[in-house]
Amino acid sequence: MKESGEGKLPGPERRRRAVDEVRRKLRLDKISQRCACRVPGQSRATQRYQPRRPADERRVIKGMRSIARRRGRFGSPRVYRELRADGWRVNHKRI
C-alpha cells in the first residue's frame, strides 16, 4: 500500500482491516484471502488470528479509571498497588 501515498499500515489490526476492505471492495468470490493479504504485506496467520481478552478485562479497566479519576497524579505502579489493596488479583504488566 506504500505506492498509494498513504504510508505504512502500523499494526496488524489495521492490516487485517485493510485486507478485509480489499476483499469487500473486490467482492469475496473474486479474490482469495491469499491474494488480498499480499496487498498490505500481511501474513495469513496474522489475518486469521482472533485476539482473546480476559473475561474480567472491562471490570479491571473500570477499576483503573476510577482510581485514576480520584488520584490524577498516580502512575501505573501506584494504580497497581491501589488495585491490589482493593482485592484485585492482577499482574503489574496488565496495568
C-alpha positions in Angstrom: 0.0 0.0 0.0 3.0 2.3 0.1 2.6 3.2 -3.5 -0.8 4.7 -2.8 0.8 7.6 -0.8 -1.0 6.6 2.4 2.2 5.3 4.1 2.8 2.2 6.2 0.0 0.4 8.0 1.3 0.4 11.5 -0.2 -2.5 13.2 -1.6 -6.0 12.5 -5.2 -4.9 13.3 -5.1 -2.1 10.7 -3.6 -4.5 8.2 -6.4 -7.0 9.0 -9.0 -4.3 8.3 -7.2 -3.4 5.0 -7.3 -7.0 3.8 -11.0 -7.2 4.7 -11.6 -4.0 2.9 -9.8 -5.2 -0.2 -11.8 -8.4 -0.2 -15.1 -6.4 0.4 -14.4 -3.9 -2.4 -13.5 -6.7 -4.9 -16.2 -9.0 -3.7 -15.2 -12.1 -1.7 -15.8 -14.5 -4.5 -13.4 -12.6 -6.9 -10.3 -12.5 -4.7 -8.8 -15.0 -2.3 -7.5 -14.3 1.1 -4.0 -15.2 0.0 -4.1 -12.6 -2.8 -5.7 -9.9 -0.6 -3.0 -10.4 2.1 -0.3 -9.7 -0.4 -1.5 -6.1 -0.9 -0.6 -4.8 2.6 2.1 -7.4 3.2 0.0 -9.2 5.9 0.7 -12.8 6.7 -2.3 -15.1 6.5 -1.6 -16.4 10.0 -1.9 -12.9 11.4 -5.0 -12.3 9.3 -6.7 -15.3 10.9 -5.6 -14.5 14.4 -8.5 -13.9 16.8 -7.4 -11.9 19.9 -8.5 -13.3 23.2 -9.3 -10.9 26.0 -9.6 -12.0 29.7 -13.2 -12.2 30.9 -12.7 -9.5 33.6 -10.9 -7.0 31.3 -13.7 -4.4 31.4 -14.0 -4.6 35.2 -10.2 -4.1 35.6 -10.3 -1.1 33.2 -13.2 0.4 35.1 -11.4 0.0 38.4 -8.2 1.6 36.9 -10.2 4.5 35.6 -12.0 5.1 38.9 -8.6 5.2 40.7 -7.1 7.5 38.1 -10.1 9.9 38.4 -9.8 10.1 42.1 -6.0 10.2 42.1 -5.0 12.1 38.9 -1.3 12.1 39.7 -1.0 8.3 40.2 1.0 6.5 37.6 0.6 2.8 36.7 2.7 1.5 39.6 0.6 3.3 42.2 -2.7 2.4 40.4 -1.5 -1.3 40.5 -0.9 -1.0 44.3 -4.3 0.5 44.8 -6.0 -2.3 42.8 -4.1 -4.9 44.8 -5.2 -3.1 48.0 -8.8 -3.2 46.8 -8.5 -7.0 46.4 -7.8 -7.4 42.7 -5.5 -10.3 41.7 -3.9 -8.7 38.6 -0.4 -8.8 37.2 1.5 -5.5 37.2 2.1 -5.9 33.4 -1.6 -5.9 32.8 -2.0 -2.4 34.3 
